Amino acid sequence: MKFGLLYGAQLPRPWTQDSEHRLFKDMLDEIELADRLGFDHVWCPEHHFLEEYSHMSAPEVFLGAVSQRTSRIRIGHAVALMPPRFNPTARVAERIATLDLLSGGRVDFGTGESTTPTELGGFGVERSGKRDQWAEAVDAVARMFVEEPFAGCEGKYVSAPVRNVLPKPRQKPHPPMWMACGNRDAIRIAAAKGLGALNFSFFGPAETKTWVDAYYSGIESADCVPAGFAVNAQIAATIPMFCHQDETTAVERAVDGVQFFNFGLGFYAGFGTAAPGRTRLWEEFQRDRDQRGMGRSSFGKPGMPLGNPARGRWALRARYATSCGCTRRPGWTRRSSSSRAVAPRTSTSASRWSSSPTR
């Protein structure tokens, strides 16, 4: 089991002129400490226009700073938005490769497509075609990492001429590639494409096992055709985690942050109506949390590592025990940059899953 930290840059109102500067400075200080303490990953999403919920609109810039403040911790995009209207495909390849060089080969490349109307509409991305756009862009970026020169592509959404896309990443054939997964169908797609699965839903040990079984069943099957030039056989589960010697104190300190994270995601992805510059997300959370099932008295699912250290260890061990029944280890595969044929698999070890507490 590996442990990571997820930084979405939440910033509830009221704000001052210095609020964002202080937020980013504090995050860098915390990640530097996490590096010294031995955490395995730090992950940052890419979000746009989501006031208060996430001010992390340029994760590649922030993670570049992280790369210079740390020496060991892996640096993850969770995730880069791949539809070309969000990010031109060649620019994604260039940014990820540059970050991999700056960090000495510590990048994990998470990919996604966005779910919120605020972000999709802000960039003119049609919801109906975003999964296909993601797939074309992921395929092209993987080739841009490896081919010298990139042989070009002509797709429905992603087209590019023959060019040598530079720089090339330090990790070979490229950084481990991941896919954002919010449901079991997405888990199966990640497995079919040989991508690591980044899950952002909170659930307990039993449901974790269901998702893990579905993922490894797919990635070990003959249907797995890698989108990149290597299989990244890993699954990451996002869970809230807070420890204190006094269990009541731990829950009290965690409850607002965890539930505001859930409320903000639900607001922008579904039930809310964003008013640019006038949205008061924290105020709405405080007013509506009880009717949304996010009251303080309802906080805490069984199996969540919230409480004293003994409870945290028990919860994590239970989750690990129920999710690691698969004894086979999927290996790496490579594909030809020209024929795209998949070579026979070779044996290598793969992490089972990683835990990413939220900020």
NUBA-311684 format. One record per residue (C-alpha): x, z, y; residue in three letters. Coordinates in steps of 0.5 Angstrom, whole numbers, padded with zeros to 4 digits, always signed. Example, Ala and Ser with C-alpha at 12.3 -4.5 7.8 and 13.67 -1.06 7.14 Angstrom:
% residues 2
+0025+0016-0009ALA+0027+0014-0002SER
***
This chain:
% residues 359
+0000+0000+0000MET+0002-0002+0007LYS+0000+0001+0014PHE-0001-0002+0020GLY-0004-0001+0027LEU-0009-0006+0030LEU-0009-0006+0038TYR-0015-0010+0041GLY-0014-0007+0048ALA-0020-0004+0049GLN-0021-0001+0057LEU-0028+0002+0058PRO-0030+0002+0066ARG-0029+0005+0071PRO-0022+0001+0072TRP-0017+0002+0078THR-0012-0002+0080GLN-0007+0000+0075ASP-0011+0001+0069SER-0009-0005+0066GLU-0002-0004+0067HIS-0002+0003+0064ARG-0006+0000+0058LEU-0001-0005+0056PHE+0005+0000+0058LYS+0002+0005+0053ASP+0001+0000+0048MET+0008-0002+0048LEU+0010+0006+0048ASP+0006+0007+0042GLU+0008+0001+0038ILE+0016+0003+0039GLU+0014+0010+0036LEU+0011+0007+0031ALA+0017+0002+0029ASP+0021+0009+0029ARG+0016+0012+0025LEU+0016+0007+0019GLY+0009+0003+0020PHE+0009-0004+0017ASP+0005-0008+0022HIS+0003-0008+0028VAL-0003-0013+0029TRP-0006-0016+0036CYS-0013-0020+0036PRO-0014-0026+0041GLU-0020-0025+0045HIS-0023-0028+0052HIS-0028-0025+0057PHE-0030-0019+0053LEU-0030-0014+0059GLU-0028-0007+0056GLU-0028-0009+0049TYR-0022-0013+0049SER-0017-0015+0054HIS-0012-0018+0049MET-0013-0025+0052SER-0005-0027+0051ALA-0003-0024+0045PRO+0003-0028+0044GLU+0006-0026+0051VAL+0005-0018+0049PHE+0008-0019+0042LEU+0014-0022+0045GLY+0015-0016+0049ALA+0014-0012+0042VAL+0019-0016+0039SER+0024-0014+0044GLN+0022-0006+0044ARG+0022-0006+0036THR+0027-0008+0030SER+0023-0007+0024ARG+0016-0007+0024ILE+0012-0014+0023ARG+0009-0017+0028ILE+0002-0020+0027GLY-0003-0025+0030HIS-0010-0022+0028ALA-0012-0027+0030VAL-0010-0034+0034ALA-0016-0038+0035LEU-0015-0045+0032MET-0020-0049+0035PRO-0016-0054+0039PRO-0021-0052+0046ARG-0018-0045+0045PHE-0011-0047+0044ASN-0008-0054+0043PRO-0005-0055+0036THR+0002-0056+0037ALA+0002-0051+0042ARG+0000-0046+0037VAL+0006-0048+0033ALA+0011-0048+0038GLU+0009-0041+0040ARG+0009-0038+0033ILE+0016-0041+0032ALA+0018-0038+0038THR+0016-0031+0037LEU+0019-0031+0030ASP+0025-0033+0033LEU+0025-0028+0038LEU+0023-0022+0033SER+0028-0024+0028GLY+0023-0027+0023GLY+0018-0021+0023ARG+0012-0025+0025VAL+0005-0026+0021ASP+0001-0031+0023PHE-0007-0030+0023GLY-0012-0035+0024THR-0019-0035+0026GLY-0024-0039+0030GLU-0028-0034+0034SER-0035-0031+0033THR-0038-0029+0040THR-0042-0034+0045PRO-0038-0031+0051THR-0032-0034+0048GLU-0034-0040+0045LEU-0038-0042+0051GLY-0033-0041+0055GLY-0028-0046+0052PHE-0034-0051+0050GLY-0033-0050+0043VAL-0039-0052+0039GLU-0041-0046+0034ARG-0043-0051+0028SER-0036-0055+0028GLY-0032-0049+0029LYS-0030-0048+0021ARG-0028-0055+0021ASP-0024-0055+0027GLN-0020-0048+0024TRP-0019-0052+0018ALA-0016-0058+0021GLU-0012-0054+0026ALA-0009-0049+0020VAL-0007-0055+0016ASP-0003-0059+0022ALA+0000-0053+0024VAL+0003-0051+0017ALA+0006-0058+0017ARG+0009-0058+0024MET+0013-0052+0022PHE+0016-0055+0016VAL+0016-0063+0018GLU+0022-0066+0022GLU+0019-0070+0025PRO+0012-0068+0024PHE+0009-0074+0021ALA+0002-0074+0025GLY-0005-0073+0024CYS-0012-0077+0025GLU-0017-0072+0024GLY-0024-0071+0027LYS-0022-0065+0031TYR-0014-0065+0031VAL-0010-0071+0032SER-0003-0072+0034ALA+0002-0077+0034PRO+0009-0077+0031VAL+0013-0072+0034ARG+0019-0067+0032ASN+0015-0060+0034VAL+0020-0055+0036LEU+0023-0050+0035PRO+0022-0048+0028LYS+0021-0041+0025PRO+0026-0037+0023ARG+0022-0035+0016GLN+0022-0041+0011LYS+0018-0045+0010PRO+0014-0041+0015HIS+0011-0034+0017PRO+0006-0032+0012PRO-0001-0035+0014MET-0007-0031+0014TRP-0015-0032+0015MET-0020-0027+0019ALA-0025-0025+0014CYS-0032-0022+0016GLY-0036-0023+0010ASN-0035-0025+0002ARG-0035-0033+0003ASP-0029-0032+0008ALA-0025-0028+0003ILE-0027-0034-0002ARG-0024-0039+0003ILE-0018-0035+0004ALA-0017-0035-0003ALA-0018-0042-0004ALA-0013-0044+0001LYS-0008-0039-0001GLY-0008-0035+0006LEU-0008-0028+0006GLY-0015-0025+0008ALA-0015-0020+0014LEU-0022-0016+0014ASN-0025-0013+0020PHE-0031-0010+0017SER-0031-0002+0016PHE-0033+0000+0009PHE-0031+0005+0003GLY-0027+0004-0003PRO-0033+0001-0008ALA-0034-0005-0003GLU-0027-0005-0002THR-0026-0007-0010LYS-0031-0012-0010THR-0028-0016-0004TRP-0021-0015-0007VAL-0023-0017-0014ASP-0026-0023-0011ALA-0020-0025-0007TYR-0015-0025-0013TYR-0020-0028-0017SER-0020-0034-0013GLY-0013-0034-0011ILE-0011-0034-0018GLU-0015-0040-0020SER-0014-0047-0021ALA-0018-0048-0015ASP-0013-0045-0010CYS-0010-0051-0006VAL-0005-0048-0001PRO-0007-0050+0007ALA+0001-0048+0008GLY+0007-0049+0004PHE+0007-0042+0001ALA+0001-0038-0002VAL+0001-0031+0002ASN-0003-0027-0003ALA-0005-0021+0001GLN-0011-0017+0003ILE-0012-0013+0009ALA-0017-0008+0010ALA-0019-0005+0017THR-0021+0002+0017ILE-0021+0008+0022PRO-0016+0013+0021MET-0015+0020+0025PHE-0011+0026+0022CYS-0011+0033+0025HIS-0010+0040+0022GLN-0017+0041+0024ASP-0022+0037+0021GLU-0027+0038+0027THR-0022+0036+0032THR-0020+0030+0028ALA-0027+0027+0028VAL-0029+0029+0035GLU-0023+0025+0038ARG-0024+0019+0034ALA-0032+0018+0034VAL-0032+0015+0041ASP-0027+0010+0040GLY-0029+0008+0033VAL-0036+0007+0035GLN-0035+0004+0042PHE-0031-0001+0038PHE-0037-0003+0033ASN-0041-0003+0039PHE-0037-0007+0043GLY-0037-0012+0037LEU-0044-0012+0036GLY-0046-0013+0043PHE-0041-0019+0044TYR-0043-0022+0038ALA-0050-0021+0037GLY-0055-0016+0041PHE-0052-0016+0048GLY-0053-0020+0054THR-0046-0021+0058ALA-0046-0021+0065ALA-0039-0023+0067PRO-0036-0018+0072GLY-0043-0014+0072ARG-0043-0012+0064THR-0042-0004+0064ARG-0041-0004+0056LEU-0039+0004+0056TRP-0045+0006+0060GLU-0049+0002+0055GLU-0046+0005+0049PHE-0047+0012+0052GLN-0054+0010+0053ARG-0056+0006+0047ASP-0051+0009+0042ARG-0056+0013+0038ASP-0062+0008+0037GLN-0056+0003+0035ARG-0054+0008+0029GLY-0048+0010+0033MET-0050+0018+0035GLY-0044+0023+0034ARG-0048+0026+0028SER-0048+0020+0024SER-0041+0019+0025PHE-0036+0018+0019GLY-0037+0014+0012LYS-0035+0017+0006PRO-0028+0015+0004GLY-0026+0014+0011MET-0019+0018+0012PRO-0022+0022+0018LEU-0020+0029+0018GLY-0014+0034+0016ASN-0008+0030+0013PRO-0011+0033+0006ALA-0017+0029+0007ARG-0014+0023+0009GLY-0009+0023+0003ARG-0015+0023-0001TRP-0019+0018+0002ALA-0013+0013+0002LEU-0011+0014-0005ARG-0019+0013-0007ALA-0019+0007-0004ARG-0012+0004-0007TYR-0014+0007-0014ALA-0021+0003-0014THR-0018-0003-0011SER-0012-0005-0015CYS-0015-0006-0022GLY-0012-0013-0022CYS-0005-0013-0025THR-0003-0020-0025ARG+0001-0022-0019ARG+0000-0029-0015PRO+0006-0032-0014GLY+0009-0037-0009TRP+0007-0044-0009THR+0010-0050-0004ARG+0007-0057-0003ARG+0011-0063-0001SER+0010-0065+0006SER+0009-0072+0005SER+0005-0072-0002SER+0002-0065-0001ARG+0002-0064-0008ALA+0002-0057-0011VAL+0008-0055-0015ALA+0008-0050-0021PRO+0007-0043-0019ARG+0013-0038-0019THR+0013-0031-0020SER+0014-0026-0014THR+0011-0019-0012SER+0005-0019-0007ALA+0003-0013-0003SER-0004-0011-0005ARG-0007-0009+0002TRP-0006-0006+0008SER-0009-0001+0012SER-0010-0002+0020SER-0013+0004+0024PRO-0016+0001+0030THR-0014+0003+0038ARG
***
